[in-house]
Amino acid sequence: MSFNNRAKDLIQQMLEMMGELAASYEEVWNLAITDEQTGLANRRLFEQRLQEEIQRAERYNRGLTLVMLDIDDFKRYNDTYGHLAGDRMLAQIASVLKENVRSIDLAARYGGEEFALILPETDQHGAFTIMERVRQLVESSPVVDVTVSAGIATYPRDGVAREELILSADKALYQAKAAGKNRVAVLPGGNAPLPVPAPKPAGEPSNKRVDVGFDVDHGTPRSFWLGGEVYSISHIYARLALGPGRARYVVRTGKGDFVLLQAGKKWVLERKAETARGGGNVDRAGAM
């Protein structure tokens, strides 16, 4: 064998060894940053990423929200069904979280039955909408026999340092627990506070036209919140065109039927509908 051939073989062997070492390093690194029980990021990666996202939010003046989520009465569930069932429950909650976050978000197991979510470029309202959806999915799941509570903290409103944000999210989580569990809460104060879910107030939205918070997807209303209650829209009965950028919707929610008014990018709750019907030049819409 010539010298050149031996050199080529040696180089090839070295490249193969380097590839194996790189694959081994990646495997070891993934094990070091992943929670084995849930497949989510572990606390080590969570703390590292939170610090990075705080620095990025400060540098580029971007939004950032931290959520702490806890399984309600998990000790009682463990005591009733056993630790193996508890482990399966943790994995099921982790699956719900993974399915409802974006690729830029980070879902992590913070410890025990507590989870953490880092939501870059997300404000309070966006985080509230996401977590309310998660809460409802857990509550209505046929395979998940628990509920969850969550606390929301937003940079820089609720803290500018990592420890401050974690403490604020924990305080909001405590408020959710103290208010009856199975809810999402934020700390009071700030320039644009969210309605904090609380025990359901007496009565429903009045017939007086009021501005409320809306979640709109590509021009279609998906939900709105008022007085600490979230009204998820399950069906649009009718849409009445009123002119350029203006329309009136009759929608169904789990708490009754309502009439919504769209005026450009602004949405208004007009009134509670006595009957689910539209009128005039109506475009029918199907179930959502």
C-alpha positions in Angstrom: 0.0 0.0 0.0 1.4 3.4 -1.0 2.0 6.2 1.5 -0.8 8.2 0.0 -3.3 5.4 0.4 -2.2 4.8 4.0 -2.6 8.5 4.7 -6.1 8.5 3.1 -7.1 5.5 5.3 -5.8 7.2 8.4 -7.6 10.4 7.6 -10.8 8.4 7.0 -10.5 6.6 10.3 -9.9 9.9 12.1 -13.0 11.5 10.5 -15.1 8.5 11.5 -13.8 8.7 15.1 -14.6 12.4 15.2 -18.1 11.8 13.9 -18.7 9.2 16.6 -17.3 11.5 19.3 -19.6 14.3 18.1 -22.6 12.0 18.2 -21.6 10.8 21.6 -21.2 14.4 22.9 -24.6 15.4 21.5 -26.2 12.4 23.2 -24.6 13.2 26.5 -25.5 16.8 26.2 -29.2 16.0 25.5 -29.2 13.7 28.5 -27.8 16.5 30.6 -30.5 19.0 29.7 -33.6 16.8 29.4 -35.9 15.6 32.2 -36.0 11.8 31.8 -39.5 11.4 33.2 -41.3 13.9 30.9 -38.9 14.5 28.0 -39.1 18.3 28.7 -36.1 20.5 29.3 -34.8 20.2 32.9 -34.3 22.9 35.4 -30.6 23.4 34.3 -31.6 24.3 30.7 -34.6 26.3 31.9 -32.5 28.6 34.0 -29.9 29.0 31.3 -32.5 29.8 28.6 -34.4 32.2 30.8 -31.2 34.2 31.4 -30.5 34.3 27.7 -34.1 35.4 26.8 -34.0 38.2 29.4 -30.8 39.5 27.9 -32.4 39.3 24.4 -35.6 41.0 25.5 -33.5 43.8 27.0 -31.2 44.2 24.0 -34.0 44.2 21.4 -36.8 45.6 23.5 -38.9 42.4 22.9 -41.7 40.9 25.0 -41.0 38.0 27.3 -43.3 36.0 29.6 -42.6 33.3 32.1 -45.3 30.9 33.3 -45.2 28.6 36.3 -47.7 25.8 36.1 -48.6 23.3 38.9 -50.8 20.2 38.9 -53.6 20.7 41.5 -53.7 18.3 44.4 -51.0 16.1 42.9 -50.0 14.6 46.3 -53.6 13.4 46.8 -53.6 11.9 43.3 -50.3 10.0 44.1 -51.7 8.8 47.4 -54.9 7.6 45.7 -53.6 6.0 42.5 -49.9 5.3 43.3 -46.6 6.8 42.1 -46.6 5.0 38.8 -49.9 6.6 37.9 -48.5 9.9 39.1 -45.5 9.4 36.7 -47.8 8.8 33.8 -49.8 11.9 34.7 -46.6 14.0 34.6 -45.9 12.7 31.2 -49.4 13.4 30.0 -49.3 17.0 31.2 -45.9 17.4 29.5 -47.4 16.1 26.3 -50.1 18.8 26.4 -47.5 21.5 27.0 -45.3 20.3 24.1 -48.3 20.3 21.7 -49.3 23.9 22.6 -46.0 25.8 22.5 -44.1 27.2 19.5 -40.6 26.1 18.5 -39.1 29.3 20.0 -40.8 28.6 23.4 -39.3 26.3 26.1 -41.4 24.0 28.2 -39.5 22.6 31.2 -40.1 20.5 34.3 -39.1 22.8 37.1 -39.4 20.2 39.9 -41.9 17.8 41.3 -45.3 18.5 39.8 -44.4 22.1 38.7 -43.6 23.1 35.2 -42.2 26.3 33.6 -42.7 27.8 30.2 -40.6 30.5 28.7 -42.5 32.4 26.0 -40.3 34.9 24.1 -42.0 37.8 22.2 -45.2 37.1 24.1 -47.1 39.7 26.1 -49.5 39.1 29.0 -52.6 38.7 26.9 -50.9 36.2 24.5 -49.6 34.1 27.4 -53.0 34.2 29.1 -54.7 32.9 26.0 -52.1 30.1 25.6 -52.4 29.0 29.2 -56.1 29.2 29.4 -56.2 26.9 26.4 -53.8 24.5 28.1 -55.9 24.6 31.3 -59.1 23.9 29.4 -57.5 21.0 27.5 -56.3 19.4 30.7 -59.6 19.9 32.4 -61.6 18.4 29.5 -59.2 15.6 28.6 -60.7 12.1 29.0 -57.3 10.7 30.0 -56.0 13.4 32.3 -57.9 13.1 35.7 -56.5 16.3 37.2 -56.6 20.1 36.8 -53.8 22.6 36.6 -53.2 26.2 37.9 -50.7 28.7 36.3 -49.1 32.0 37.2 -47.9 34.5 34.6 -45.0 37.0 35.0 -43.9 39.4 32.2 -40.6 41.1 31.6 -40.0 43.9 32.6 -43.4 44.5 34.3 -42.9 41.8 37.0 -39.1 41.7 37.1 -36.0 42.3 35.2 -33.8 39.6 36.7 -34.2 35.9 36.4 -34.9 35.4 40.1 -37.4 38.3 40.1 -39.4 36.8 37.3 -39.5 33.3 38.8 -40.6 34.8 42.1 -43.4 36.9 40.5 -44.7 33.9 38.5 -44.7 31.8 41.7 -46.7 34.5 43.5 -49.2 34.6 40.7 -49.4 30.8 40.8 -50.1 31.0 44.6 -52.9 33.5 43.8 -54.4 31.0 41.4 -54.3 28.3 44.0 -55.7 30.5 46.7 -58.6 31.6 44.4 -59.8 28.0 44.1 -57.3 26.3 41.7 -57.9 25.2 38.1 -57.2 28.8 36.8 -54.6 31.2 35.4 -53.5 34.3 37.3 -51.3 37.3 36.9 -50.1 39.8 39.5 -52.2 43.0 39.8 -50.7 46.3 38.7 -48.7 47.3 35.6 -49.8 49.4 32.7 -51.8 46.7 30.9 -53.1 44.3 33.4 -55.0 41.1 32.4 -58.3 40.2 34.0 -57.2 37.7 36.7 -59.4 34.6 36.7 -61.3 34.3 40.0 -64.4 32.6 41.2 -67.1 33.1 38.6 -68.9 36.5 39.3 -72.6 36.6 39.6 -74.5 37.2 36.3 -73.2 37.4 32.7 -72.0 40.3 30.6 -74.7 43.0 30.4 -76.3 44.4 27.3 -74.3 47.5 27.6 -71.6 47.8 24.9 -68.2 47.4 26.5 -64.6 46.9 25.3 -63.1 43.5 26.2 -60.0 41.5 25.4 -60.2 39.4 22.2 -58.1 36.6 20.7 -58.4 36.9 16.9 -56.9 34.5 14.4 -56.6 35.8 10.8 -59.6 38.1 11.2 -61.8 35.5 12.9 -62.7 35.8 16.6 -61.7 32.8 18.7 -62.3 33.9 22.3 -62.8 36.9 24.5 -62.4 37.6 28.2 -64.4 39.8 30.5 -64.5 40.1 34.3 -61.9 37.3 34.8 -63.9 34.8 32.7 -62.8 33.5 29.3 -65.5 32.9 26.7 -64.2 30.4 24.1 -66.1 30.7 20.8 -67.2 27.3 19.6 -69.4 28.3 16.7 -70.1 31.4 14.5 -73.8 31.4 13.7 -73.7 34.4 11.4 -71.7 37.3 10.0 -73.4 40.6 9.0 -71.3 42.8 6.7 -71.7 46.5 7.7 -69.2 48.1 5.4 -65.4 48.2 4.8 -63.7 46.6 7.8 -66.9 46.5 9.8 -69.0 43.4 10.6 -71.3 42.0 13.2 -71.0 38.4 14.5 -73.4 36.2 16.3 -71.4 33.6 18.2 -71.8 30.6 20.5 -69.8 30.1 23.7 -70.1 27.7 26.5 -71.6 30.5 28.6 -74.3 31.6 26.1 -74.7 33.4 22.7 -73.3 36.9 22.1 -73.2 39.6 19.5 -69.7 41.0 18.6 -68.9 44.1 16.6 -65.7 44.3 14.4 -64.6 47.8 13.6 -61.3 47.5 11.7 -58.8 45.9 14.1 -61.0 46.7 17.2 -63.5 44.3 18.5 -66.4 45.1 20.9 -68.8 43.0 22.8 -72.2 44.5 22.0 -74.6 42.4 24.0 -75.7 38.9 25.0 -77.9 37.4 22.2 -81.4 36.4 23.3 -81.5 33.9 20.4 -78.8 32.7 18.0 -79.8 34.3 14.8 -78.4 36.9 12.4 -80.1 39.1 9.9 -79.7 41.1 6.7 -76.8 40.3 4.4 -75.5 37.4 6.3 -72.5 35.1 5.5 -73.0 31.8 7.2 -70.0 30.2 9.0 -69.7 26.7 10.2 -68.4 25.2 13.4 -64.9 26.1 14.4 
